[in-house]
Amino acid sequence: MSKSVRAYALDVLVKIGDNGAFSHLLIDQTLKNTTLDIRDQALFTELVYGTLNRKLTLEYDLYQLVKKPEKLQSWVKWLLYLAFYQLKYLDKVPDHAVVNEAVEIAKKRGHQGIVKLVNGVLRQAVRQGFTDYTEINEPLKQLSIKTSTPEWLIERWVDSYGFEKAEKIAVSQLVKSDKSVRVNPLKMTRTEVMKQLQTDGFDVRMSTFSSHGLVIEKGNILKHPFFKEGVITIQDQTSMLVGEMMAIEEGQIILDSCSAPGGKATDIAERLSNTGCVYSFDLHEKKTKLVKEKAEQLGLINIKTQGMDARHLDEAFDQETFDRILVDAPCSGFGVIRTKPDIKYSKTSEDVFQLSMIQFDILKTVMPLLKTNGKLIYSTCTIDPTENEALIAEFLSGQTRIEVDPTFFEELPDFLKTSIGVTPFGIQIFPDDFNTDGFFLTRLQYKQH
Ligand SMILES: C[S@@+](CC[C@H](N)C(=O)[O-])C[C@H]1O[C@@H](n2cnc3c(N)ncnc32)[C@H](O)[C@@H]1O
């Protein structure tokens, strides 16, 4: 008998759990190497992401149902989490089928004692249901368990934004964000693409973040031929806002200092209409191949890629070389937890601090490479002030000639101008605000006399 979708999901979860492997990479690899049909592929992805995203909650549930859970082998725990996840959050599969499937997997992987335990625990869970966590008296801990977010991270969000906002952020990271695509204007207009997609049965609306963006409300867009033809690229709306806010003009010379896998570099190159040049760098030479491949697929000939540490770019370029610079910095990624749930378990406050040092150094190195009338865009997909507005505040405090470009705020889309995330140092978009990634964005320039 061929391996079941749940057995595949369990293998991946055990690997992620034991080795801290990156969830999205492992998932992609498994999907490539299996013969699961499209429906099972979707279920597999949902099971892995869903179970991983709810790990702390499911672990708490396990402690309510099993006497000494710490004694269980790792795969048995993950098998139970996987089954709990389906019982609690998926209504597609009947409870008895969830229990039976888990028991079948236990039979294949373990001895009779484990089979009995899995069967017993799951039947008990079905009978008595799961706790609602109100018995946890400590509010931070309760929120941590309810939303499966480590307590230190909840505490950090509460310190920065208050309890109510922290709760909204944590809850939003459990819900899927809106799917969006960017239209390549070198191939078709946004209206043309929207009409074609609607004809093909998709529910689509225009993005308010970007003039090149479409939000896909219904339909499996990944299968559409527009991808292969280079007409559309998957991109979150907040990432598209970067290209939108760069005030790009044809012929410009633009530096993208941290560019892989190339989502924003290709957006910039499209906006240049294949004129000028995008110098696209990344610390990891291997990852720059992804930028090249993406550029080729989109028919772009104005991107040059190379592996290099952005903290040494001043050795490769003269001062005042670039019209625009993008620093889409390496960051903690707390704004993209729903697509990479392993982030919330693997990152630490020390990582946040270390990353902020790298971000600062990159900014310090590339700022002098900007022309006096140029603009530098700094962005991250995180929601931590240390890497965002506080970092920019600190950077500016050591500089006399640089400022946040005041026209940046005027040029934001109207609905963002009044957003709660607007600060003097840039705009913080939270994942619960518009059902997008959490994202920070600002634009710096030399003071104009
Ligand atoms: C947020 S991602 C960039 C995403 C990319 N801009 C896009 O839109 O597809 C940050 C990138 O910075 C790279 N990176 C990390 N440290 C770096 C450094 N010191 N210099 C240059 N790139 C670095 C990482 O490899 C990663 O690809």
The ligand as an SDF file (V2000), in Angstrom:
LIG
                    3D

 27 29  0  0  0  0  0  0  0  0999 V2000
   14.4920   39.4440    3.6880 C   0  0  0  0  0  0  0  0  0  0  0  0
   15.5470   38.4570    2.7640 S   0  0  0  0  0  0  0  0  0  0  0  0
   15.5330   39.2980    1.2230 C   0  0  0  0  0  0  0  0  0  0  0  0
   14.3240   39.0440    0.3750 C   0  0  0  0  0  0  0  0  0  0  0  0
   14.4430   39.6380   -1.0030 C   0  0  0  0  0  0  0  0  0  0  0  0
   14.7260   41.0540   -0.9450 N   0  0  0  0  0  0  0  0  0  0  0  0
   13.1850   39.4090   -1.8260 C   0  0  0  0  0  0  0  0  0  0  0  0
   12.3660   40.3080   -1.9520 O   0  0  0  0  0  0  0  0  0  0  0  0
   13.0590   38.3210   -2.3740 O   0  0  0  0  0  0  0  0  0  0  0  0
   17.1110   38.9040    3.3700 C   0  0  0  0  0  0  0  0  0  0  0  0
   18.2680   38.3440    2.5810 C   0  0  0  0  0  0  0  0  0  0  0  0
   19.4600   38.8910    3.1280 O   0  0  0  0  0  0  0  0  0  0  0  0
   20.4980   37.9500    2.9540 C   0  0  0  0  0  0  0  0  0  0  0  0
   21.5840   38.3500    3.8540 N   0  0  0  0  0  0  0  0  0  0  0  0
   21.8030   38.0150    5.1390 C   0  0  0  0  0  0  0  0  0  0  0  0
   22.9030   38.6370    5.6140 N   0  0  0  0  0  0  0  0  0  0  0  0
   23.4020   39.3700    4.5960 C   0  0  0  0  0  0  0  0  0  0  0  0
   24.5260   40.2100    4.4360 C   0  0  0  0  0  0  0  0  0  0  0  0
   25.3650   40.4280    5.4330 N   0  0  0  0  0  0  0  0  0  0  0  0
   24.7390   40.7730    3.2250 N   0  0  0  0  0  0  0  0  0  0  0  0
   23.8990   40.5530    2.1880 C   0  0  0  0  0  0  0  0  0  0  0  0
   22.8150   39.7580    2.2910 N   0  0  0  0  0  0  0  0  0  0  0  0
   22.5710   39.1880    3.4670 C   0  0  0  0  0  0  0  0  0  0  0  0
   19.8220   36.6180    3.2350 C   0  0  0  0  0  0  0  0  0  0  0  0
   20.5370   35.5750    2.6090 O   0  0  0  0  0  0  0  0  0  0  0  0
   18.4310   36.8370    2.6420 C   0  0  0  0  0  0  0  0  0  0  0  0
   18.3420   36.3010    1.3520 O   0  0  0  0  0  0  0  0  0  0  0  0
  1  2  1  0
  2  3  1  0
  2 10  1  0
  3  4  1  0
  4  5  1  0
  5  6  1  0
  5  7  1  0
  7  8  2  0
  7  9  1  0
 10 11  1  0
 11 12  1  0
 11 26  1  0
 12 13  1  0
 13 14  1  0
 13 24  1  0
 14 15  1  0
 14 23  1  0
 15 16  2  0
 16 17  1  0
 17 18  1  0
 17 23  2  0
 18 19  1  0
 18 20  2  0
 20 21  1  0
 21 22  2  0
 22 23  1  0
 24 25  1  0
 24 26  1  0
 26 27  1  0
M  CHG  2   2   1   9  -1
M  END
$$$$
